[in-house]
Structures are given as C-alpha cells and as structure tokens.
C-alpha cells in the first residue's frame, strides 16, 4: 500500500502507537492500512457417499479439481458465502450444512472454511468458473489432479469419517500440519 486509500497521500511503513507490527500509515491523515487474512468459503457436498467435485475454469490451477469454494464477500456469513459459491459454481442449494473443516494457510494469509452437506439428488448446473463436475468415491477422486492441498486434506478426512459422521464432525487443520 503506497498511497492512502482515504486521501491519496503517500504512506510510510511504521509501527503505529499501541501496535507491535509494521503497517502502512498515511503521512497526511494518519489512516492505518491494516491487512488481515482473507476467508475462503466452500462446500463438500455428498450424494450416496460420493463427493461433488468441480474442475476449475480459471487460473490459478485451471483444469484441476476442487470443491465449490471462493472468497467470502462483505456482509455475508460463512454459510451464506459457501451457499452462494455452491450455487454459482455447481447450481446446488444445500439445505442443511455443518462446518466440517477450517484450514489455515498462514503463508498466504488465508483461512478456508468448508461446510458439509448431503444432497437429495445429483442434479448440478455448471457455472462460468467451472468446466466440469463429477461425483466421486474415494477411489474415483483424481488425487493427482487436485487444485490445492487443502482440498486433498478435506477429501481425505471426509472419506476417513464417512458422510454420516461428517455431519457431526469438525476438524481444524493448517498447511503446517
Ligand atoms: Zn490519508
């Protein structure tokens, strides 16, 4: 952050009073530009013990498999964000959902939240950011073509506990584990 978001003046990197980290602080209006982690919200949806995967149609990791997920927007809850992404990307409207996994990625300052939901049917609708969908059991998962390590951990854990127990399970992992 070189210029102030509020007044456009130059910022300087200093530790503000009562703080212990370097921040970009405006040289004119003293506005402090805090940078904090971003939330990714997504859904692991299952139907008959198979998981709904989608193939990314955008970079990064275009043409690799993931679950419906994306950046949380302002003024929505975690679950609302996950439901929105699920509808945009694969056309599903999960009815009941439970938070299944939180996954921190500190080196890029992200936290991922994945809800689990059991679908009543296998109807999907492919959104613009996706170019394919599939329902996969453990052996059908394209383990070598997953988009992110968080997805690998998520799927591994899901098949370990199974879709029934997944409805009452919560796991907290990070890229350090
Ligand atoms: Zn300013």
py3Dmol code that shows the C-alpha trace and the ligand (Angstrom):
import py3Dmol

protein = """\
ATOM      1  CA  UNK A   1       0.000   0.000   0.000  1.00  0.00           C
ATOM      2  CA  UNK A   2       1.905   3.066  -1.279  1.00  0.00           C
ATOM      3  CA  UNK A   3      -0.920   5.633  -1.323  1.00  0.00           C
ATOM      4  CA  UNK A   4      -3.579   6.215   1.282  1.00  0.00           C
ATOM      5  CA  UNK A   5      -6.975   4.682   0.460  1.00  0.00           C
ATOM      6  CA  UNK A   6      -8.735   7.601   2.118  1.00  0.00           C
ATOM      7  CA  UNK A   7      -6.886  10.726   0.956  1.00  0.00           C
ATOM      8  CA  UNK A   8      -4.380   9.545  -1.684  1.00  0.00           C
ATOM      9  CA  UNK A   9      -1.304  10.874   0.126  1.00  0.00           C
ATOM     10  CA  UNK A  10       1.824   8.743   0.471  1.00  0.00           C
ATOM     11  CA  UNK A  11       2.001   6.174   3.235  1.00  0.00           C
ATOM     12  CA  UNK A  12       5.022   5.134   5.262  1.00  0.00           C
ATOM     13  CA  UNK A  13       5.684   1.791   6.914  1.00  0.00           C
ATOM     14  CA  UNK A  14       5.859   2.267  10.669  1.00  0.00           C
ATOM     15  CA  UNK A  15       4.677   0.586  13.845  1.00  0.00           C
ATOM     16  CA  UNK A  16       1.649   2.672  14.897  1.00  0.00           C
ATOM     17  CA  UNK A  17       1.218   3.687  18.559  1.00  0.00           C
ATOM     18  CA  UNK A  18      -0.083   0.821  20.760  1.00  0.00           C
ATOM     19  CA  UNK A  19       0.689  -1.678  17.956  1.00  0.00           C
ATOM     20  CA  UNK A  20       3.546  -4.148  17.537  1.00  0.00           C
ATOM     21  CA  UNK A  21       3.593  -4.662  13.760  1.00  0.00           C
ATOM     22  CA  UNK A  22       4.667  -2.558  10.829  1.00  0.00           C
ATOM     23  CA  UNK A  23       1.688  -1.065   8.967  1.00  0.00           C
ATOM     24  CA  UNK A  24       1.304   1.329   6.054  1.00  0.00           C
ATOM     25  CA  UNK A  25       0.259   4.592   7.744  1.00  0.00           C
ATOM     26  CA  UNK A  26      -0.808   7.703   5.853  1.00  0.00           C
ATOM     27  CA  UNK A  27       1.649  10.608   6.166  1.00  0.00           C
ATOM     28  CA  UNK A  28      -1.225  13.131   5.917  1.00  0.00           C
ATOM     29  CA  UNK A  29      -4.343  11.755   7.636  1.00  0.00           C
ATOM     30  CA  UNK A  30      -2.704   9.028   9.784  1.00  0.00           C
ATOM     31  CA  UNK A  31      -5.089   6.362   8.467  1.00  0.00           C
ATOM     32  CA  UNK A  32      -3.701   2.900   9.266  1.00  0.00           C
ATOM     33  CA  UNK A  33      -3.989   0.346   6.447  1.00  0.00           C
ATOM     34  CA  UNK A  34      -4.468  -2.969   8.258  1.00  0.00           C
ATOM     35  CA  UNK A  35      -4.029  -6.082   6.164  1.00  0.00           C
ATOM     36  CA  UNK A  36      -5.709  -9.180   7.557  1.00  0.00           C
ATOM     37  CA  UNK A  37      -6.324 -12.747   6.355  1.00  0.00           C
ATOM     38  CA  UNK A  38      -8.954 -13.481   3.743  1.00  0.00           C
ATOM     39  CA  UNK A  39     -11.620 -16.141   4.184  1.00  0.00           C
ATOM     40  CA  UNK A  40     -12.337 -18.802   1.580  1.00  0.00           C
ATOM     41  CA  UNK A  41     -15.731 -20.493   1.968  1.00  0.00           C
ATOM     42  CA  UNK A  42     -16.796 -23.717   0.328  1.00  0.00           C
ATOM     43  CA  UNK A  43     -18.937 -26.839   0.487  1.00  0.00           C
ATOM     44  CA  UNK A  44     -18.161 -30.518   0.418  1.00  0.00           C
ATOM     45  CA  UNK A  45     -21.426 -31.946  -0.880  1.00  0.00           C
ATOM     46  CA  UNK A  46     -22.106 -35.665  -0.888  1.00  0.00           C
ATOM     47  CA  UNK A  47     -24.684 -37.860  -2.577  1.00  0.00           C
ATOM     48  CA  UNK A  48     -24.711 -41.620  -1.856  1.00  0.00           C
ATOM     49  CA  UNK A  49     -21.236 -41.314  -0.297  1.00  0.00           C
ATOM     50  CA  UNK A  50     -19.831 -39.695  -3.417  1.00  0.00           C
ATOM     51  CA  UNK A  51     -18.435 -36.169  -3.262  1.00  0.00           C
ATOM     52  CA  UNK A  52     -19.254 -33.418  -5.725  1.00  0.00           C
ATOM     53  CA  UNK A  53     -16.073 -32.124  -7.373  1.00  0.00           C
ATOM     54  CA  UNK A  54     -15.736 -29.371  -9.929  1.00  0.00           C
ATOM     55  CA  UNK A  55     -12.968 -28.610 -12.400  1.00  0.00           C
ATOM     56  CA  UNK A  56     -11.651 -25.047 -12.323  1.00  0.00           C
ATOM     57  CA  UNK A  57     -12.065 -22.997 -15.472  1.00  0.00           C
ATOM     58  CA  UNK A  58      -9.947 -20.102 -14.146  1.00  0.00           C
ATOM     59  CA  UNK A  59      -6.379 -19.577 -13.066  1.00  0.00           C
ATOM     60  CA  UNK A  60      -4.771 -20.365 -10.720  1.00  0.00           C
ATOM     61  CA  UNK A  61      -4.849 -24.142 -11.125  1.00  0.00           C
ATOM     62  CA  UNK A  62      -7.114 -24.121 -14.188  1.00  0.00           C
ATOM     63  CA  UNK A  63      -8.373 -27.627 -15.100  1.00  0.00           C
ATOM     64  CA  UNK A  64      -7.597 -29.036 -11.667  1.00  0.00           C
ATOM     65  CA  UNK A  65     -10.315 -30.470  -9.435  1.00  0.00           C
ATOM     66  CA  UNK A  66     -11.677 -28.851  -6.306  1.00  0.00           C
ATOM     67  CA  UNK A  67     -14.930 -28.414  -4.380  1.00  0.00           C
ATOM     68  CA  UNK A  68     -17.159 -25.355  -4.889  1.00  0.00           C
ATOM     69  CA  UNK A  69     -15.469 -22.535  -2.959  1.00  0.00           C
ATOM     70  CA  UNK A  70     -14.376 -18.940  -3.242  1.00  0.00           C
ATOM     71  CA  UNK A  71     -13.638 -15.707  -1.418  1.00  0.00           C
ATOM     72  CA  UNK A  72     -16.157 -14.626   1.164  1.00  0.00           C
ATOM     73  CA  UNK A  73     -17.870 -11.329   0.326  1.00  0.00           C
ATOM     74  CA  UNK A  74     -18.555  -8.421   2.669  1.00  0.00           C
ATOM     75  CA  UNK A  75     -21.823  -8.523   4.628  1.00  0.00           C
ATOM     76  CA  UNK A  76     -22.405 -12.267   4.370  1.00  0.00           C
ATOM     77  CA  UNK A  77     -21.993 -15.066   6.901  1.00  0.00           C
ATOM     78  CA  UNK A  78     -19.631 -18.006   6.408  1.00  0.00           C
ATOM     79  CA  UNK A  79     -22.539 -20.268   5.487  1.00  0.00           C
ATOM     80  CA  UNK A  80     -24.150 -17.708   3.184  1.00  0.00           C
ATOM     81  CA  UNK A  81     -20.826 -17.362   1.380  1.00  0.00           C
ATOM     82  CA  UNK A  82     -20.434 -21.098   0.998  1.00  0.00           C
ATOM     83  CA  UNK A  83     -24.033 -21.448  -0.242  1.00  0.00           C
ATOM     84  CA  UNK A  84     -23.538 -18.609  -2.726  1.00  0.00           C
ATOM     85  CA  UNK A  85     -20.373 -20.171  -4.137  1.00  0.00           C
ATOM     86  CA  UNK A  86     -22.039 -23.590  -4.352  1.00  0.00           C
ATOM     87  CA  UNK A  87     -24.947 -22.137  -6.296  1.00  0.00           C
ATOM     88  CA  UNK A  88     -22.757 -20.019  -8.596  1.00  0.00           C
ATOM     89  CA  UNK A  89     -20.332 -22.809  -9.410  1.00  0.00           C
ATOM     90  CA  UNK A  90     -22.390 -26.000  -9.477  1.00  0.00           C
ATOM     91  CA  UNK A  91     -26.034 -24.893  -9.113  1.00  0.00           C
ATOM     92  CA  UNK A  92     -26.768 -26.622  -5.806  1.00  0.00           C
ATOM     93  CA  UNK A  93     -28.751 -25.137  -2.916  1.00  0.00           C
ATOM     94  CA  UNK A  94     -27.682 -27.037   0.190  1.00  0.00           C
ATOM     95  CA  UNK A  95     -30.467 -27.208   2.778  1.00  0.00           C
ATOM     96  CA  UNK A  96     -28.692 -28.307   5.943  1.00  0.00           C
ATOM     97  CA  UNK A  97     -24.989 -27.871   6.417  1.00  0.00           C
ATOM     98  CA  UNK A  98     -22.446 -28.229   9.189  1.00  0.00           C
ATOM     99  CA  UNK A  99     -18.993 -26.730   9.404  1.00  0.00           C
ATOM    100  CA  UNK A 100     -16.692 -29.673   8.667  1.00  0.00           C
ATOM    101  CA  UNK A 101     -13.221 -28.166   8.386  1.00  0.00           C
ATOM    102  CA  UNK A 102     -11.258 -24.996   8.970  1.00  0.00           C
ATOM    103  CA  UNK A 103      -7.910 -24.923   7.176  1.00  0.00           C
ATOM    104  CA  UNK A 104      -5.414 -22.110   7.764  1.00  0.00           C
ATOM    105  CA  UNK A 105      -2.834 -21.209   5.138  1.00  0.00           C
ATOM    106  CA  UNK A 106      -0.666 -18.694   7.047  1.00  0.00           C
ATOM    107  CA  UNK A 107       1.977 -18.143   4.370  1.00  0.00           C
ATOM    108  CA  UNK A 108      -0.630 -16.598   2.071  1.00  0.00           C
ATOM    109  CA  UNK A 109      -2.815 -15.285   4.930  1.00  0.00           C
ATOM    110  CA  UNK A 110      -5.933 -17.279   4.084  1.00  0.00           C
ATOM    111  CA  UNK A 111      -8.369 -19.304   6.170  1.00  0.00           C
ATOM    112  CA  UNK A 112     -10.591 -21.821   4.382  1.00  0.00           C
ATOM    113  CA  UNK A 113     -13.948 -22.933   5.810  1.00  0.00           C
ATOM    114  CA  UNK A 114     -15.704 -25.970   4.352  1.00  0.00           C
ATOM    115  CA  UNK A 115     -19.264 -26.958   5.194  1.00  0.00           C
ATOM    116  CA  UNK A 116     -20.587 -30.462   4.628  1.00  0.00           C
ATOM    117  CA  UNK A 117     -23.988 -31.101   3.146  1.00  0.00           C
ATOM    118  CA  UNK A 118     -25.858 -34.196   1.988  1.00  0.00           C
ATOM    119  CA  UNK A 119     -27.615 -33.651  -1.319  1.00  0.00           C
ATOM    120  CA  UNK A 120     -31.077 -35.048  -2.083  1.00  0.00           C
ATOM    121  CA  UNK A 121     -30.228 -35.625  -5.741  1.00  0.00           C
ATOM    122  CA  UNK A 122     -27.258 -35.390  -8.081  1.00  0.00           C
ATOM    123  CA  UNK A 123     -28.547 -32.506 -10.188  1.00  0.00           C
ATOM    124  CA  UNK A 124     -25.929 -29.867 -10.950  1.00  0.00           C
ATOM    125  CA  UNK A 125     -25.551 -26.851 -13.180  1.00  0.00           C
ATOM    126  CA  UNK A 126     -22.082 -25.862 -14.352  1.00  0.00           C
ATOM    127  CA  UNK A 127     -21.226 -22.202 -13.709  1.00  0.00           C
ATOM    128  CA  UNK A 128     -18.863 -19.979 -15.672  1.00  0.00           C
ATOM    129  CA  UNK A 129     -15.859 -20.563 -13.439  1.00  0.00           C
ATOM    130  CA  UNK A 130     -16.169 -24.340 -13.821  1.00  0.00           C
ATOM    131  CA  UNK A 131     -15.787 -26.569 -16.876  1.00  0.00           C
ATOM    132  CA  UNK A 132     -16.767 -29.991 -15.499  1.00  0.00           C
ATOM    133  CA  UNK A 133     -18.313 -31.669 -12.457  1.00  0.00           C
ATOM    134  CA  UNK A 134     -18.221 -35.219 -11.121  1.00  0.00           C
ATOM    135  CA  UNK A 135     -19.417 -37.258  -8.149  1.00  0.00           C
ATOM    136  CA  UNK A 136     -16.529 -39.386  -6.891  1.00  0.00           C
ATOM    137  CA  UNK A 137     -15.992 -42.003  -4.212  1.00  0.00           C
ATOM    138  CA  UNK A 138     -12.572 -42.382  -2.600  1.00  0.00           C
ATOM    139  CA  UNK A 139     -11.080 -44.419  -5.434  1.00  0.00           C
ATOM    140  CA  UNK A 140     -12.538 -42.205  -8.143  1.00  0.00           C
ATOM    141  CA  UNK A 141     -11.045 -38.988  -6.734  1.00  0.00           C
ATOM    142  CA  UNK A 142      -8.371 -37.638  -9.111  1.00  0.00           C
ATOM    143  CA  UNK A 143      -5.867 -37.421  -6.251  1.00  0.00           C
ATOM    144  CA  UNK A 144      -3.027 -36.296  -8.537  1.00  0.00           C
ATOM    145  CA  UNK A 145      -5.091 -33.566 -10.158  1.00  0.00           C
ATOM    146  CA  UNK A 146      -6.487 -31.747  -7.137  1.00  0.00           C
ATOM    147  CA  UNK A 147      -6.175 -27.971  -7.212  1.00  0.00           C
ATOM    148  CA  UNK A 148      -4.952 -27.343  -3.659  1.00  0.00           C
ATOM    149  CA  UNK A 149      -3.507 -29.212  -0.708  1.00  0.00           C
ATOM    150  CA  UNK A 150      -6.419 -28.062   1.463  1.00  0.00           C
ATOM    151  CA  UNK A 151      -8.748 -29.995  -0.864  1.00  0.00           C
ATOM    152  CA  UNK A 152      -6.611 -33.116  -0.507  1.00  0.00           C
ATOM    153  CA  UNK A 153      -6.798 -32.883   3.305  1.00  0.00           C
ATOM    154  CA  UNK A 154     -10.524 -32.141   3.172  1.00  0.00           C
ATOM    155  CA  UNK A 155     -11.334 -35.143   0.963  1.00  0.00           C
ATOM    156  CA  UNK A 156      -9.023 -37.484   2.863  1.00  0.00           C
ATOM    157  CA  UNK A 157     -10.694 -36.563   6.147  1.00  0.00           C
ATOM    158  CA  UNK A 158     -14.177 -36.855   4.656  1.00  0.00           C
ATOM    159  CA  UNK A 159     -13.629 -40.411   3.419  1.00  0.00           C
ATOM    160  CA  UNK A 160     -11.945 -41.331   6.693  1.00  0.00           C
ATOM    161  CA  UNK A 161     -15.050 -40.461   8.729  1.00  0.00           C
ATOM    162  CA  UNK A 162     -17.712 -41.163   6.071  1.00  0.00           C
ATOM    163  CA  UNK A 163     -20.684 -38.994   5.126  1.00  0.00           C
ATOM    164  CA  UNK A 164     -22.815 -39.965   8.168  1.00  0.00           C
ATOM    165  CA  UNK A 165     -20.190 -38.994  10.723  1.00  0.00           C
ATOM    166  CA  UNK A 166     -19.158 -35.997   8.637  1.00  0.00           C
ATOM    167  CA  UNK A 167     -22.458 -34.376   9.610  1.00  0.00           C
ATOM    168  CA  UNK A 168     -21.297 -34.188  13.220  1.00  0.00           C
ATOM    169  CA  UNK A 169     -17.527 -33.783  12.790  1.00  0.00           C
ATOM    170  CA  UNK A 170     -15.280 -30.754  12.787  1.00  0.00           C
ATOM    171  CA  UNK A 171     -11.569 -30.626  12.007  1.00  0.00           C
ATOM    172  CA  UNK A 172      -9.102 -27.787  12.349  1.00  0.00           C
ATOM    173  CA  UNK A 173      -6.004 -28.073  10.185  1.00  0.00           C
ATOM    174  CA  UNK A 174      -3.365 -25.858   8.650  1.00  0.00           C
ATOM    175  CA  UNK A 175      -0.771 -26.086   5.928  1.00  0.00           C
ATOM    176  CA  UNK A 176       1.749 -26.634   8.767  1.00  0.00           C
ATOM    177  CA  UNK A 177       0.177 -29.986   9.703  1.00  0.00           C
TER     178      UNK A 177
END
"""
ligand_1 = """\
1
ZN
Zn -4.600 9.614 4.169
"""
view = py3Dmol.view(width=600, height=400)
view.addModel(protein, "pdb")
view.setStyle({"model": 0}, {"cartoon": {"style": "trace"}})
view.addModel(ligand_1, "xyz")
view.setStyle({"model": 1}, {"stick": {}})
view.zoomTo()
view.show()
